[in-house]
């Protein structure tokens, strides 16, 4: 049976025609509204994804956490380089290279002896809000570490630094500098992370990013082992294991 085309029926009553037109307009408006809502949801999602994934190495940009799966390879390189006491550290402390994907790669000058690189002075804030300078610690060896609570590799090495602090805290100054302001990090979020994990090592906050700039921190975690004379004896980009934390400390005692 073939279908028959029927002419569109137009309401004969003007009021009915007005109501029909109003319903049609409402449907059109709803479609536009849903379309706009969908567009903004996609836009916001894309922005959030970019902020989370896009690495950067310039001032004011998000920090890039070193990949956790590179830790074993990095630690093997550190062990090898520690044995080579003849190498010098990079003349530009804290600078790391960029790979094609834009993420910071591990420095080729990981924990090794140096006799020329004086640690740049920094001013950070302790948990009481008081200013503390690195230069004020001169006369004692210093472990200087840059970290953030959102950084997976930072989290993985924290227990080893806690154990090292418990062992060497009377002889070595630990300055665990939080990258406050990076990727949404705040004093509150960092303090909450520390409290949840019961860490007791001294923590400082780089609220104005002056320490970040002084050491050209492109990737975290980064660690510097500084002798009592203020000279950088060893440095590493990326998470350290317990053995390499110990080796770094032994180089400055």
C-alpha positions in Angstrom: 0.0 0.0 0.0 1.5 3.3 -1.1 1.5 6.2 1.3 -0.4 9.3 0.5 1.1 12.8 0.9 -1.0 14.9 3.1 -0.9 18.7 3.1 0.4 20.3 6.3 -2.6 21.4 8.3 -2.5 25.0 9.4 -4.6 25.9 12.4 -7.5 28.0 11.3 -7.8 29.7 14.7 -5.2 32.6 15.0 -4.7 31.8 18.7 -3.9 28.2 17.8 -1.5 29.4 15.1 0.2 31.7 17.7 0.6 28.9 20.2 2.0 26.6 17.5 4.5 29.3 16.5 5.5 29.9 20.1 6.1 26.1 20.7 8.2 26.0 17.6 10.3 29.0 18.8 10.7 27.3 22.2 12.0 24.1 20.6 14.4 26.1 18.5 15.6 28.0 21.6 16.1 24.8 23.5 18.2 23.3 20.8 20.4 26.4 20.7 20.7 26.4 24.4 21.7 22.8 24.6 24.1 23.3 21.7 25.8 26.2 23.6 26.0 24.2 26.8 27.6 21.3 24.9 30.1 23.7 23.3 31.2 25.2 26.6 31.5 21.8 28.2 33.8 20.7 25.4 35.7 23.9 25.6 36.2 23.7 29.4 37.2 20.1 29.1 39.8 20.8 26.5 41.2 23.6 28.6 41.5 21.4 31.6 43.1 18.7 29.6 45.7 21.1 28.2 46.5 22.6 31.6 47.1 19.1 32.9 49.0 17.6 30.0 50.9 20.5 28.4 54.4 20.8 29.8 56.3 24.0 29.8 59.7 25.3 30.8 59.3 29.1 31.0 58.7 31.2 34.0 55.1 31.2 35.1 54.2 27.9 33.4 53.4 24.6 34.9 56.2 22.4 36.1 56.8 19.1 34.5 57.2 16.1 36.8 59.8 13.6 35.6 58.2 10.3 34.4 58.1 7.8 37.2 59.0 4.9 34.8 62.4 6.5 34.2 63.4 6.2 37.9 65.3 2.9 37.6 67.3 3.9 34.6 68.1 7.3 36.2 69.2 5.7 39.5 71.6 3.4 37.5 73.1 6.5 35.8 73.4 8.2 39.2 75.2 5.2 40.7 77.6 5.2 37.7 78.3 9.0 37.8 78.8 9.0 41.6 81.7 6.7 41.1 83.3 9.1 38.6 84.8 11.7 40.9 86.5 13.6 38.2 83.5 15.1 36.5 82.2 18.7 37.1 78.6 19.5 37.6 76.7 21.7 35.1 77.9 25.3 35.4 74.2 26.3 35.3 72.6 24.5 38.3 69.1 23.2 37.9 69.0 23.5 34.0 67.7 20.5 32.2 67.2 19.7 28.6 63.9 19.5 26.6 63.0 16.5 24.5 60.8 16.6 21.4 57.7 16.1 23.4 58.6 19.2 25.5 59.1 17.4 28.8 62.2 17.9 30.8 64.7 15.1 30.7 67.2 14.0 33.4 70.4 16.0 33.5 73.5 14.3 32.3 75.4 15.7 35.4 73.7 13.8 38.2 75.4 13.4 41.6 79.1 14.0 41.0 81.9 16.0 42.6 82.4 19.7 41.9 84.8 22.2 43.2 83.6 25.4 41.5 79.8 25.8 41.7 78.7 27.9 44.6 75.0 27.3 45.4 72.9 30.3 44.5 71.4 31.9 47.6 67.6 31.7 48.0 65.0 33.1 50.3 62.1 30.9 51.2 59.5 30.8 54.0 59.2 28.3 56.8 56.0 26.9 58.1 55.7 29.8 60.5 55.9 32.3 57.7 59.4 33.5 58.5 62.0 34.1 55.8 64.9 31.7 55.7 67.9 32.0 53.4 70.2 29.2 52.1 73.3 31.4 52.9 72.3 31.4 56.6 72.9 27.6 56.6 76.5 28.0 55.5 78.9 26.0 57.8 76.8 22.9 57.6 76.1 20.6 54.7 72.7 21.1 53.1 70.3 18.8 51.2 68.2 21.1 49.0 65.2 19.5 47.3 62.5 21.0 45.1 59.1 19.2 45.2 55.3 19.4 45.0 52.6 17.3 46.5 51.0 16.6 43.1 54.3 15.3 41.7 54.3 11.4 41.6 58.1 11.0 41.5 58.4 13.5 44.4 56.0 11.4 46.4 58.0 8.3 45.7 61.3 9.6 47.1 59.8 11.4 50.2 60.0 8.3 52.5 63.7 8.0 51.7 64.4 11.6 52.5 62.4 11.2 55.8 64.6 8.3 56.8 67.7 10.3 55.8 66.5 13.2 57.9 66.0 11.0 60.9 69.5 9.6 60.5 71.4 12.8 59.6 69.2 15.6 60.8 71.7 16.7 63.5 74.6 16.9 61.0 72.9 17.9 57.8 70.5 20.7 57.0 67.5 19.5 55.0 65.7 22.2 53.0 62.7 20.6 51.3 61.4 23.5 49.2 57.8 23.3 48.0 57.0 24.8 44.6 54.1 26.8 46.0 51.9 28.2 43.3 52.7 25.7 40.6 49.9 23.6 39.2 47.6 24.9 41.9 49.9 24.0 44.8 49.3 26.0 47.9 50.7 26.1 51.4 47.5 24.4 52.6 47.7 21.5 50.0 51.3 20.9 50.7 50.9 21.0 54.5 47.9 18.6 54.2 50.0 16.2 52.2 52.9 16.3 54.7 50.5 15.8 57.7 48.8 12.9 56.0 52.1 11.1 55.5 53.6 12.1 58.9 56.7 13.7 57.4 58.9 15.6 59.9 61.7 17.0 57.7 61.9 20.8 57.5 59.7 22.2 54.7 60.0 25.6 53.1 57.7 27.4 50.6 58.9 29.2 47.5 55.9 31.6 47.5 57.4 34.2 45.1 59.2 31.6 42.9 62.6 33.2 43.5 64.2 29.9 44.3 62.6 28.3 41.3 64.2 31.0 39.1 67.6 30.9 40.9 68.0 27.2 40.2 66.2 27.2 36.8 63.9 24.4 37.9 62.3 22.9 34.8 61.5 19.5 36.2 60.8 18.1 39.7 62.0 16.6 41.8 65.4 18.2 41.8 68.0 17.7 44.5 71.3 19.4 45.4 73.8 18.2 47.9 75.7 21.3 49.1 78.9 21.2 51.2 79.4 23.2 54.4 81.4 25.7 52.3 78.4 26.4 50.1 79.6 24.5 47.1 77.4 22.2 45.2 78.9 18.7 45.5 76.2 16.8 43.7 72.9 17.3 42.0 70.2 15.1 40.5 67.0 15.6 38.4 64.3 13.1 39.1 63.4 10.8 41.9 66.3 9.3 44.0 66.2 6.0 45.7 67.5 5.4 49.3 70.9 4.3 48.1 71.5 7.4 46.1 70.2 9.7 48.8 72.8 8.1 51.1 75.6 8.4 48.5 74.7 12.1 48.0 74.8 12.8 51.7 78.1 11.0 52.1 79.6 13.3 49.5 78.9 16.4 51.7 79.7 15.0 55.1 
